[in-house]
Amino acid sequence: MSVPELIGRYRVGRRLGSGAFATVWFADDEELRSPVAVKVLADNWTHQLDVRARFTEEARIMRRAESDRLVRVLDVGELPDGRPYLVMTYASGGTLAERLEDGPLPVREALRVAVEAAHGVAVLHGLGIVHRDLKPSNVFFHENRVLVGDLGLAKALAHGSGFTVVAGSPGYMAPEQALLGGGLDERTDVYALGALTYHMLTGRTPTLPASIQAVPAAAAQPVVRPSRLRPGVPAAVDNVVMRALASAPARRWPSAAAFADALEAALTAPAPRRRPAVARRLAVTAALSAVLLGAGSAFDAVPTWTRVTDASGEVSVWVPAAWAKQVRGTGWNPRTLRLADGRAHGLVVGTDLTAWDDPASPVPGVFAGVSPALRGATPALPDHSTCTRQPDPRPHLGARTAVVRRWTGCGGTSVSFTEALITPPTGDYGLYVQIRQVDDTDHTEAILRGVRTG
């Protein structure tokens, strides 16, 4: 596809994306000196009156909304060859689809995005509009805001029962969208919001019928609860998402606003207190349980711990619940320790992962990664030259052996680091763990005992 030099007065830079009906270009508004996105109807649809009407209707809907929660239409026009175009907000943060390429989002981030997207959909519903095509590529990020866009399939709710075309995106379509003439209303978008949230939490869409032909809603396969695929998802969140994904519209949340309110309530609900039965929390062997249940368990230092698992389910670690605000579980490359190059399973969990790469930042958290390259190797550990080396800890790890190093007072602060190389008694892999702590309470032994693989 050739790149046009100008679209109207807008100088084109690059293509942002394309779909069945249109192509979106990044461009500069040279008069106002600001970046914009320009959506141009595809040439083969220019003379299709119904498609052209749908395209221009999108501009009218977005102009009517004028909301900070929706992508805004700034201008409209027509090219010399007759193709109409829309000039819209340029979402500098990209799309949700791009963020999901690296796997599921941290739980709290996923819920925040879901709540913001639901509020954006609620704006449309307030105008009497059902979106009908919510999916990750239609959710945008701009200046710390979540925007809903691409309303090309939207229609007035008042005419919802008269739809005669199956339209939407598999994976996010409500069951009634697979029925020709099926009545659609706000709850259709509630299902899509539930599917988006499910995808952000688990890295996959909910289970749908094998075909999106005219099948009854009851034929849909059962949906697995998010926490079954992503340990650490609270039960309250499970319940909110599963209700949104109910096959029957009457059983879903009645509106996008109600869904957002329920997610916010689940997000702010206090974590349930756990009994001090460490053996049950960690699901470790009976021998290790006997050790932990002895006097002075390291877990007594904090009231609540939580288990965090990487996207593959191969690596998990128990951490203080207060640390588990963000999780990145898409793996790591042992090359960072000057070992053999190659992707391996791993995760990092902490209070603010945007600052994790700065060793001076007071961000408590844990990195845990496995790799065959770690077994019998001597990796190059990170530089802790601004810290004070402490005597090597000697944690009791059962049959596993470990080399553990600890540094404190890093950069003249309370930040401390623990680096551990753990070798299981069987298998062809090793385990690397880095623990960053920011206060005087040392959780090293408890964390190392709680790291699991497989």
C-alpha positions as CSV (number, residue, x, y, z in Angstrom):
1,M,0.0,0.0,0.0
2,S,1.5,3.3,-1.1
3,V,1.8,6.1,1.5
4,P,0.0,9.3,0.6
5,E,1.9,12.5,1.1
6,L,-1.1,14.5,2.2
7,I,-4.6,13.8,3.3
8,G,-6.4,17.1,3.1
9,R,-4.1,19.5,4.9
10,Y,-2.6,16.7,7.0
11,R,0.9,15.5,6.2
12,V,1.1,11.8,6.5
13,G,3.9,10.1,8.4
14,R,3.2,6.3,8.6
15,R,0.4,3.8,8.7
16,L,-0.9,3.0,12.1
17,G,-3.2,0.1,11.1
18,S,-5.8,-1.1,8.7
19,G,-9.0,-3.2,8.8
20,A,-11.7,-4.5,6.5
21,F,-13.1,-1.0,5.8
22,A,-10.5,1.6,6.5
23,T,-6.8,2.5,7.0
24,V,-5.5,4.7,9.8
25,W,-2.5,7.0,9.2
26,F,-0.4,9.0,11.6
27,A,-0.2,12.6,10.3
28,D,0.8,16.1,11.4
29,D,-1.6,19.0,11.5
30,E,0.8,21.6,10.2
31,E,-1.5,24.5,11.0
32,L,-2.1,23.6,14.7
33,R,1.3,21.8,15.0
34,S,-0.1,18.6,16.6
35,P,-0.1,14.9,15.7
36,V,-3.4,13.4,14.6
37,A,-4.7,10.0,13.4
38,V,-6.5,10.1,10.0
39,K,-8.9,7.3,9.1
40,V,-9.6,6.8,5.4
41,L,-12.3,4.6,4.0
42,A,-10.9,1.9,1.8
43,D,-11.2,2.5,-2.0
44,N,-13.2,-0.7,-2.7
45,W,-15.9,0.5,-0.2
46,T,-16.2,4.1,-1.4
47,H,-19.3,3.5,-3.5
48,Q,-21.0,1.2,-1.1
49,L,-23.6,3.5,0.3
50,D,-24.3,1.5,3.5
51,V,-20.6,1.3,4.3
52,R,-20.1,4.9,3.6
53,A,-23.1,5.8,5.8
54,R,-21.7,3.7,8.6
55,F,-18.3,5.5,8.2
56,T,-19.8,9.0,8.5
57,E,-22.1,7.9,11.3
58,E,-19.1,7.1,13.3
59,A,-18.0,10.7,13.1
60,R,-21.4,12.0,14.1
61,I,-21.5,9.7,17.2
62,M,-18.0,10.6,18.3
63,R,-18.7,14.3,17.8
64,R,-21.9,14.0,19.8
65,A,-20.1,12.4,22.7
66,E,-17.3,14.9,23.2
67,S,-16.0,12.9,26.1
68,D,-12.4,12.5,27.4
69,R,-13.2,8.8,27.6
70,L,-13.7,8.4,23.8
71,V,-11.4,9.0,20.8
72,R,-12.5,12.4,19.5
73,V,-13.2,13.4,15.9
74,L,-11.4,16.7,15.1
75,D,-12.3,17.1,11.4
76,V,-13.8,15.4,8.4
77,G,-13.1,15.6,4.7
78,E,-13.1,13.9,1.4
79,L,-10.1,13.0,-0.9
80,P,-10.2,14.0,-4.6
81,D,-11.1,10.4,-5.4
82,G,-14.2,10.5,-3.3
83,R,-13.0,8.6,-0.2
84,P,-14.1,10.2,3.0
85,Y,-11.8,10.5,6.0
86,L,-12.0,11.3,9.7
87,V,-9.3,13.2,11.6
88,M,-9.1,11.9,15.2
89,T,-7.2,12.0,18.5
90,Y,-3.8,10.4,18.1
91,A,-3.4,7.9,21.0
92,S,0.3,8.3,21.8
93,G,0.2,5.3,24.2
94,G,-0.9,2.8,21.5
95,T,-3.6,0.1,21.9
96,L,-4.5,-2.5,24.4
97,A,-3.8,-5.1,21.7
98,E,-0.2,-4.0,21.5
99,R,0.2,-4.3,25.3
100,L,-1.3,-7.7,25.3
101,E,1.3,-9.0,22.8
102,D,3.6,-9.5,25.8
103,G,1.0,-11.5,27.8
104,P,-1.5,-10.7,30.5
105,L,-1.3,-7.4,32.4
106,P,-0.6,-7.1,36.1
107,V,-3.9,-7.7,37.9
108,R,-4.4,-4.2,39.2
109,E,-3.5,-2.6,35.9
110,A,-5.9,-4.9,34.1
111,L,-8.7,-3.9,36.4
112,R,-8.0,-0.2,36.1
113,V,-8.0,-0.4,32.3
114,A,-11.3,-2.4,32.4
115,V,-12.9,0.1,34.7
116,E,-11.9,3.1,32.5
117,A,-13.0,1.3,29.3
118,A,-16.4,0.5,30.9
119,H,-16.9,4.2,31.8
120,G,-16.1,5.1,28.2
121,V,-18.7,2.6,27.0
122,A,-21.2,4.0,29.5
123,V,-20.8,7.4,27.8
124,L,-21.9,5.8,24.5
125,H,-24.8,4.0,26.3
126,G,-25.9,7.4,27.7
127,L,-26.3,8.6,24.1
128,G,-28.3,5.5,23.2
129,I,-25.5,3.8,21.3
130,V,-24.2,0.2,21.6
131,H,-20.7,-0.3,20.3
132,R,-21.0,-3.9,19.2
133,D,-17.2,-4.4,18.4
134,L,-15.3,-3.9,21.6
135,K,-11.9,-5.6,21.4
136,P,-8.3,-4.8,22.4
137,S,-7.4,-2.9,19.2
138,N,-10.4,-0.6,19.9
139,V,-9.1,0.5,23.3
140,F,-6.4,3.2,23.3
141,F,-4.0,4.9,25.7
142,H,-3.4,8.6,25.6
143,E,-1.8,10.8,28.3
144,N,-2.6,8.4,31.1
145,R,-6.2,8.0,29.9
146,V,-8.0,5.0,28.5
147,L,-10.0,5.8,25.4
148,V,-12.7,3.8,23.5
149,G,-12.7,4.2,19.8
150,D,-13.5,2.6,16.4
151,L,-17.3,2.9,16.4
152,G,-17.7,1.7,12.9
153,L,-20.2,-1.0,13.9
154,A,-22.1,1.1,16.4
155,K,-25.8,1.6,16.0
156,A,-28.7,3.3,17.8
157,L,-29.9,1.1,20.7
158,A,-33.5,1.9,19.6
159,H,-32.9,-0.1,16.4
160,G,-31.0,-2.9,18.1
161,S,-33.6,-5.5,17.7
162,G,-33.6,-4.9,13.9
163,F,-30.0,-5.9,13.2
164,T,-29.8,-8.3,10.3
165,V,-26.0,-8.6,9.9
166,V,-23.8,-10.7,12.2
167,A,-21.0,-8.2,13.1
168,G,-18.4,-8.1,15.7
169,S,-15.1,-9.8,16.6
170,P,-14.8,-13.5,17.6
171,G,-13.6,-13.8,21.1
172,Y,-15.4,-10.7,22.3
173,M,-18.9,-11.2,20.7
174,A,-21.8,-11.9,23.0
175,P,-23.7,-15.1,22.1
176,E,-26.7,-13.1,20.9
177,Q,-24.5,-11.5,18.2
178,A,-24.1,-14.8,16.5
179,L,-27.9,-14.9,15.9
180,L,-29.2,-13.1,12.8
181,G,-31.7,-10.5,14.1
182,G,-30.8,-11.1,17.7
183,G,-31.8,-8.3,20.0
184,L,-28.8,-6.3,21.1
185,D,-28.6,-3.8,24.0
186,E,-26.2,-2.4,26.6
187,R,-25.6,-5.9,27.9
188,T,-24.0,-6.9,24.6
189,D,-21.2,-4.5,25.3
190,V,-21.1,-5.7,29.0
191,Y,-20.2,-9.2,27.6
192,A,-17.4,-7.7,25.5
193,L,-16.1,-5.7,28.5
194,G,-16.0,-9.0,30.5
195,A,-14.2,-10.7,27.6
196,L,-11.6,-7.8,27.5
197,T,-11.1,-8.0,31.2
198,Y,-10.7,-11.8,31.0
199,H,-8.1,-11.4,28.2
200,M,-6.1,-8.8,30.2
201,L,-6.1,-11.1,33.3
202,T,-5.4,-14.5,31.6
203,G,-3.8,-13.7,28.3
204,R,-6.6,-15.4,26.4
205,T,-10.2,-14.8,25.4
206,P,-13.0,-16.8,27.1
207,T,-14.1,-20.0,25.5
208,L,-16.7,-19.5,22.8
209,P,-18.7,-21.8,20.5
210,A,-16.6,-23.5,17.8
211,S,-18.5,-21.5,15.2
212,I,-20.3,-18.2,15.3
213,Q,-23.1,-19.4,13.2
214,A,-26.7,-19.2,14.3
215,V,-26.4,-21.4,17.4
216,P,-28.3,-21.0,20.7
217,A,-26.6,-19.3,23.6
218,A,-26.8,-22.5,25.6
219,A,-24.4,-24.2,23.1
220,A,-21.5,-22.1,24.3
221,Q,-18.7,-24.0,26.1
222,P,-18.3,-23.2,29.8
223,V,-15.9,-20.4,30.7
224,V,-13.0,-21.3,33.0
225,R,-12.8,-18.8,36.0
226,P,-9.9,-16.4,35.5
227,S,-8.2,-17.5,38.8
228,R,-7.9,-21.0,37.4
229,L,-5.7,-19.6,34.7
230,R,-4.1,-16.8,36.7
231,P,-3.5,-17.7,40.4
232,G,-3.7,-14.5,42.4
233,V,-6.9,-13.1,40.8
234,P,-9.2,-12.4,43.7
235,A,-12.4,-14.4,44.0
236,A,-14.4,-11.1,44.0
237,V,-12.9,-10.2,40.6
238,D,-13.7,-13.8,39.3
239,N,-17.4,-13.2,40.3
240,V,-17.7,-9.8,38.5
241,V,-16.1,-11.1,35.3
242,M,-18.1,-14.3,35.2
243,R,-21.3,-12.5,35.6
244,A,-20.4,-10.2,32.7
245,L,-19.8,-13.3,30.6
246,A,-23.1,-15.0,31.3
247,S,-24.7,-16.5,28.2
248,A,-28.1,-15.0,28.9
249,P,-28.2,-11.2,28.8
250,A,-30.6,-11.1,31.7
251,R,-27.9,-12.7,34.0
252,R,-25.2,-10.1,33.2
253,W,-24.6,-6.7,34.8
254,P,-27.4,-4.5,33.6
255,S,-25.1,-1.8,32.3
256,A,-21.4,-0.9,31.6
257,A,-21.6,1.5,34.6
258,A,-22.8,-1.3,36.9
259,F,-19.9,-3.5,35.7
260,A,-17.4,-0.7,36.3
261,D,-18.8,-0.1,39.8
262,A,-18.6,-3.8,40.6
263,L,-15.0,-4.0,39.4
264,E,-14.0,-1.0,41.5
265,A,-15.6,-2.5,44.5
266,A,-13.6,-5.7,44.0
267,L,-10.4,-3.8,43.4
268,T,-10.7,-1.9,46.7
269,A,-12.0,-4.8,48.8
270,P,-9.6,-5.7,51.6
271,A,-7.7,-9.0,51.1
272,P,-9.1,-11.8,53.2
273,R,-6.9,-12.5,56.2
274,R,-5.2,-15.8,56.1
275,R,-4.7,-18.2,58.9
276,P,-1.0,-18.8,59.9
277,A,-1.1,-22.3,58.5
278,V,2.0,-21.9,56.4
279,A,1.9,-25.4,55.1
280,R,-1.5,-24.8,53.5
281,R,-0.5,-21.5,52.1
282,L,2.5,-22.8,50.3
283,A,1.4,-26.3,49.5
284,V,4.9,-27.6,50.2
285,T,6.0,-31.1,51.2
286,A,5.2,-32.5,54.7
287,A,8.8,-32.3,55.7
288,L,9.1,-28.7,54.8
289,S,5.8,-27.9,56.4
290,A,7.1,-29.3,59.7
291,V,10.0,-26.9,59.5
292,L,7.9,-23.9,58.8
293,L,5.3,-24.8,61.5
294,G,8.0,-24.7,64.1
295,A,8.7,-21.7,66.3
296,G,9.5,-18.4,64.6
297,S,8.3,-18.9,61.0
298,A,9.5,-16.1,58.8
299,F,5.9,-15.6,57.6
300,D,4.9,-14.3,61.0
301,A,6.5,-10.9,60.1
302,V,3.6,-9.9,57.9
303,P,-0.2,-10.5,58.1
304,T,-0.9,-11.5,54.5
305,W,1.1,-13.2,51.7
306,T,0.0,-14.0,48.2
307,R,1.3,-16.3,45.5
308,V,2.2,-14.9,42.1
309,T,2.6,-17.0,39.0
310,D,4.1,-16.3,35.6
311,A,2.1,-16.5,32.4
312,S,3.3,-20.0,31.7
313,G,2.4,-21.3,35.1
314,E,5.9,-22.7,35.4
315,V,7.3,-20.2,38.0
316,S,5.6,-19.0,41.1
317,V,6.7,-17.1,44.3
318,W,5.1,-16.1,47.5
319,V,5.5,-12.5,48.5
320,P,4.0,-10.1,51.0
321,A,0.7,-9.1,49.5
322,A,1.6,-5.4,49.8
323,W,4.4,-6.0,47.2
324,A,2.1,-7.6,44.6
325,K,0.7,-4.5,43.0
326,Q,2.3,-5.2,39.6
327,V,3.4,-8.4,37.9
328,R,5.2,-9.0,34.6
329,G,5.2,-12.7,33.9
330,T,6.3,-13.0,30.3
331,G,9.7,-14.5,30.9
332,W,13.4,-13.4,30.8
333,N,16.6,-13.9,28.9
334,P,19.6,-15.4,30.9
335,R,21.8,-13.3,28.7
336,T,21.3,-10.5,31.3
337,L,23.5,-12.6,33.6
338,R,26.0,-13.2,30.8
339,L,24.7,-16.8,30.2
340,A,23.5,-18.5,27.1
341,D,21.1,-16.4,25.0
342,G,17.4,-17.6,24.9
343,R,14.0,-16.9,26.3
344,A,13.1,-18.7,29.6
345,H,10.2,-18.8,32.1
346,G,10.2,-16.1,34.8
347,L,8.4,-13.2,36.4
348,V,9.0,-10.0,38.3
349,V,6.6,-8.7,40.9
350,G,6.8,-5.4,42.8
351,T,5.0,-2.3,43.9
352,D,6.1,-0.2,40.8
353,L,7.7,-2.1,37.9
354,T,8.3,1.1,35.9
355,A,11.1,1.8,38.5
356,W,12.3,-1.7,38.8
357,D,15.3,-1.3,36.6
358,D,16.6,1.5,38.8
359,P,18.5,-0.2,41.6
360,A,18.3,2.9,43.8
361,S,14.5,3.1,43.7
362,P,12.7,2.1,46.9
363,V,10.5,-0.6,45.2
364,P,10.2,-3.9,47.1
365,G,9.8,-6.9,44.9
366,V,11.1,-10.2,43.6
367,F,12.4,-11.5,40.3
368,A,12.4,-15.3,39.7
369,G,13.6,-17.1,36.6
370,V,14.5,-20.6,35.5
371,S,16.9,-21.7,32.8
372,P,19.0,-24.8,32.0
373,A,21.9,-22.3,31.6
374,L,21.9,-21.7,35.3
375,R,22.7,-25.3,36.3
376,G,26.3,-25.6,37.2
377,A,27.1,-22.1,35.8
378,T,28.6,-19.0,37.4
379,P,26.5,-16.1,36.2
380,A,27.5,-12.5,36.5
381,L,25.4,-11.0,39.2
382,P,24.2,-7.4,39.1
383,D,26.5,-4.7,40.4
384,H,25.9,-3.8,44.0
385,S,29.1,-1.7,44.5
386,T,27.1,1.1,46.3
387,C,25.9,-1.4,48.9
388,T,27.5,-3.1,51.9
389,R,28.1,-6.8,51.6
390,Q,26.7,-8.9,54.4
391,P,27.5,-12.4,55.6
392,D,25.9,-15.0,53.2
393,P,22.5,-16.1,54.4
394,R,22.0,-19.9,54.9
395,P,18.3,-20.5,54.2
396,H,16.9,-24.0,54.9
397,L,15.6,-25.1,51.5
398,G,15.1,-28.8,52.0
399,A,16.7,-30.9,49.3
400,R,17.5,-27.8,47.2
401,T,20.9,-26.3,47.3
402,A,21.6,-22.6,47.1
403,V,24.2,-19.9,46.8
404,V,22.9,-16.7,48.4
405,R,24.5,-13.3,48.6
406,R,23.1,-10.3,50.4
407,W,23.8,-6.5,50.3
408,T,22.3,-3.7,52.4
409,G,22.4,0.1,52.7
410,C,22.5,0.4,48.9
411,G,23.3,4.0,47.9
412,G,23.1,5.1,51.5
413,T,19.4,4.1,51.7
414,S,17.5,1.4,53.3
415,V,17.3,-0.6,50.1
416,S,18.8,-4.1,50.2
417,F,19.3,-6.9,47.6
418,T,19.5,-10.6,47.9
419,E,20.8,-12.7,44.9
420,A,20.2,-16.4,45.0
421,L,21.1,-19.3,42.7
422,I,19.0,-22.4,43.6
423,T,19.6,-25.9,42.3
424,P,16.8,-28.5,42.6
425,P,17.9,-32.0,43.4
426,T,16.5,-33.2,40.0
427,G,16.0,-31.7,36.6
428,D,18.3,-29.9,34.1
429,Y,17.7,-26.3,35.2
430,G,18.6,-23.8,37.8
431,L,16.7,-21.0,39.4
432,Y,17.8,-17.4,39.8
433,V,16.1,-15.2,42.4
434,Q,16.6,-11.5,43.1
435,I,14.9,-9.9,46.1
436,R,14.8,-6.2,46.7
437,Q,13.6,-4.9,50.1
438,V,13.2,-1.4,51.4
439,D,13.0,-1.7,55.2
440,D,14.5,-3.5,58.2
441,T,12.2,-6.5,57.9
442,D,14.1,-9.3,56.1
443,H,11.8,-11.8,54.2
444,T,14.7,-13.5,52.4
445,E,14.2,-17.0,53.8
446,A,10.5,-17.0,53.5
447,I,10.6,-15.9,49.9
448,L,13.2,-18.4,48.9
449,R,11.3,-21.2,50.5
450,G,8.2,-20.2,48.6
451,V,9.7,-20.1,45.1
452,R,8.3,-23.0,43.0
453,T,8.8,-24.3,39.5
454,G,6.6,-26.6,37.4
